[in-house]
Amino acid sequence: MTAPVFILGGYQTDFARNWTKEGKHIAAMIREAVQGALAVTGVEPREVEVGHVGNFAAELYAMQGHLGAFLVDVDPGFAGLPTGRHEAACASGSIALLAATAELEAGRYDLALVVGVEQMKTVSPAQGGDYLGTAAWYELEAKGVEFPFPKLFGRLGDEYDKRYGLRDEHLAHIAAVNYDNARRNPRAQTRSWYMSEDHARGGGPYNATIGGRIKISDCSQVTDGAVALLLASPAYAERWAARRGTSLGALARVEGWGHRTAPLTFDAKIAESAGAPYVLPHTRRAIEDAFRRAGLASVWGLSGIETHDCFTTSEYMAIDHFGLTAPGESWKAIEDGVIDFDGKLPINPSGGLIGAGHPVGATGVRQLLDASLQVTGAAGGYQVPGARRFATLNIGGSGTTSCVFVVGRG
Amino acid sequence: MALDIRKVVVLGANGAMGAGSAMVFAAAGIPTTLLARTRDKARLGQARVEKLAKSEAISRFLSVGTYDDDLDREVAAADLVFEAVSEELALKRAMFARIDAVRRPGALVATVSSGLSIAGLCAERSDDFRRHFLGIHFFNPPSVITGCELVPHAGTDPAITAELAAQLRGRFGRALVRTADTPAFCGNRVGFELLNRCAHLALEHGPAELDLLIGPHTGRAMAPLATIDFVGWDVHRAIVDNLHANTADEAHASFALPVYMDLLIDAGHLGDKSGELGGFYRRIGQGKEAQRFVLEPRSRDYLPAAKLAVPPVVAAMKRLHRVGRYREAMAVFADEPSPAAALMRQVILGYVSYGLGRVGEVVEQVADVDRIMGQGFNWAPPGLLVDLIGARRTIALLEQAKLPVSRLLVDAAERGAHLHTEPGDPGRYFVA
């Protein structure tokens, strides 16, 4: 049994911002998120012992690598801080979290800073779509393809359709719920955008098809965003809790994790799972691993989930893979209202990637921040009443890297 | 009391504010009727709503009609009648007389007026009308800008004001500020004080030079004189004329419209909307071939736009904003000794002083003026600027500039407290 890891708190930048329009360098995003996290937690910079940055492709989007070093620039108290940057496409943030939690569990450090960041509005949507193609096997699946990822996740829907049947109206409900939830979240990108289930079901000029069965309303957005989170060992957390007039029992804690990698190409994934109940078996295993480590008997021990809905089809997949329904029956949880904000097991009360936004390398960190806010009753307008335990699922590529965390309290 | 808004009628629904407001109500799933002079104009409003919502599906909540054929029946069935016709007192009053004759008792009536007296607009109406009448001032476009002023007059039922405020915040997602029924309310009063002061300063310093100095690095999306071109010189004149005629505070002189603007408006120069006549800026031709000119206010000639050297104080602030060092950028703002920096301070500190000075008169708290300048104008709010500069330093600079120092500012300095308490990333206002 390794030492538990506590989540002290963190800060998410407003995902509606366009940092390129503001004329900002990615350093400003890191700086605002870190300063926000320090202010929220009252942690002094010199107390932080290690820093990890999750980021997918700043070299492409912002012509900037070596992001870990930007932490040192934030405050003189960070002088000499050990830092690094982690990449696994859209799961980059979770990989940074896994590195930080492993170090804390091992007793190497007592207080870690994790930042997820992506600046994506630096380029045209088409150029950005091409960059995102490097999260697939670029030469085989993305080179010369316009918007490769909507097409790949359209194929995920097609695979469900082939194996079990899939109705697009169920995907439309997923979109509508995420947009609806985002309206409760003051940092969500789409909080003031118009969306309705009618609109998501329809097509037309305002909801055009992007690739395969994926329409605009099925997609997460191009988002700029940064999130910083402070994670601590029991020793530091206990001192910190005393300082803040609270107790360890009131803090969010990482209870379990799962981390698996599937073959990179979508064809290989589907070939591998042919005839199996789960379309993405490695994602299912990552969830099972996290549940086992958390001592969670079933998904019904959760109060909610923050999942990776880069497209409505990925959330459709998450519903049965988490075990809300039998494989292929995600539609039942949708029809029964289980995933709605006031449902039995709400998914993405924050609005998820579709509603809150998807700054690729920041998403995993944003999910863990939201999970920690939920279990400590600090999620404000999108608080799930009485939430005790949340899970996150963060995916890189077309279901390639799957990272899961279970977050409880105390 | 429960305020059950199940049907909205929008008058003047073909205009930008009418269609934008209709979008807010329809987006909340409320059946909304768009009325205009003709059916074609009302349909134009519907197309505008769809464009703002980026959705044809929103039309499920929309219907259209005309003042002549449909107003009586539609208004009689409405829970909220929302007036967004042209900003002309006589026209609005005539519309309210018609509404008063057919509305059901208890139905709300609101005006989107950006500054006319709410009490004056309903002075001749029935008691029930007056009790249910108030201003709901959205900012254009309401689909994007959530800042909103709610303006009851002395005779508005307080319970209705309270309930409507709750719904505007919750159901309609507005960053709401309740203001007194004073000229131009809060946002436009504070905002156009700065804008018109810049129009005066353009005489001496030149429009392009001034916009460069008071540009986005001072905490705004668009430079001041470009903003006046965008808003329209006629709209600008209506707002500052109203303020000049009906306020008598320290900014009275700065609300007088510059004579050169008056003359140019009469000659058809209304800013961006007047095509090649232009305003402070004039563009002839399209795209890369376009020739750009800048107004020379003294002669009222347009001179070819020249590439201006960026003043060192501006360059230094931008460099710091770019990497998120906003506090250090504001330290440069406060300390740089050049005449350019002194002029920048005069304008921005005037805004801080005037904004804080309206607390207690137009709004109740610093948070209110901060909210409307931030969410309505997308300008760095006065309270935030004080926090970044430091309260003591701000007081010293205000005294140096002979500007009124708010008691609130002195209190904040004494207590070491922050003035800006609004949520959201402060960095978003500062453009590099």
Interface residues (C-beta under 8 A of the other chain):
Chain A: T13 D14 R17 K21 E22 G23 K24 H25 A27 A28 M29 I30 R31 E32 G36 D73 R183 P186 R191 S192 W193 Y194 M195 S196 D198 H199 G202 G204 P205 Y206 N207
Chain B: M23 A27 G29 E50 L52 A53 K54 S55 E56 A57 I58 R60 S143 V144 T146 G173 P216 K318 H321 R322 V323 G324 R325 P423 G424 D425 G427 R428 F430 V431 A432
